[in-house]
Amino acid sequence: MSDRLIIDGAHLSGTGPAFEIDDPATGESIAVVGAASPRQVDEAVVAARVAHPGWEALPQEERSAALHRIASVLDAEREPLAELLTLETGRTLPRNRLYVDFTAQLFRQYAELARAYRGRVVPSNDPGQLSLTLRVPYGVVGCLVPWNYPFLLLAFKAAPALAAGNTIVVKGAVETTQSTLRLAEILAAEVPPGVVNSLAGGADIGAALVEHPGVDMVAFTGSTAAGRAIGAACAARPIPAHLELGGKDPALVFDDVDPRLAARAVVWAAFLNAGQVCTSTERVYVQRSSYDRFVAAAVELTETLIVGDPHDPDTQV
């Protein structure tokens, strides 16, 4: 576990207001963490800006090697990391083991993609011209991560950003602060000081990071309402924003599909992570001729789901 911010390689307590983190499976308080202060937000961004030129200047081989080291640490710490995710998310332990594995794979994937996709030569308009497309880093990327997949959704932001030569400032959700801080701690240990910085706190700290003039890009996953506000703030500056927002997702079941097979797919898509996924099935439209059989199969499958202690290997929800 971790309750410390990382700013320019130093592990610091947040000097803002303290907040509690609860175990969602029991409702019990499991930690008290100090939020970052506005000054610490500024210090984290400044540290990332100072570190950026040196990180960008490293050969790609060295940046990719750092991502591979991160993946190896995730492999080595698989069990305690999965336990931490279970404690903070309430998700089942076996599935959290898979998500630690997936997170490690993402760092390996982007380590190698960054070697292969660094630019291209494009056809020129006139003889004698040479046209190049180069992939270059933005600079400082603010990474805002939600509570449902704190490891994966940080990896999807941090791995490509770091591989390409960006530096990052991370702010996780209040509910899963320790998970986000722990993963950021692992990242920061394998790169120079200031390349990875992490903050804790609520929407006010997220807003301070988004609006900081030293941030060159924002990557956010969360609600549509918050995403609209972030998109507007970034457009006003203007800087690019990568927004992965909530959804209201239908499933369509036609009569050319086995209703039981369709029911299995829909029940899985609806109840994975207790339905707390931006792509979870929210409602189902079923062709009338298959309706009764589909509903019967979906109800039967739902009644067999085991709701319980996330540490119990038999628990499904």
Secondary structure, 3 states (H helix, E strand, C coil): CCCCEEECCEEECCCCCEEEEECCCCCCEEEEEECCCHHHHHHHHHHHHHHHHHHHHCCHHHHHHHHHHHHHHHHHCHHHHHHHHHHHHCCCHHHHHHHHHHHHHHHHHHHHHHHHCCEEEECCCCCCCCEEEECCCCCEEEEECCCCCHHHHHHHHHHHHHHHCCEEEEECCHHHHHHHHHHHHHHHHCCCCCCEEEECCCHHHHHHHHHCCCCCEEEEEECHHHHHHHHHHHHHCCCCEEEEECCCEEEEECCCCCHHHHHHHHHHHHHHHHHCCCCCEEEEEECHHHHHHHHHHHHHHHHHCCCCCCCCCCCCC
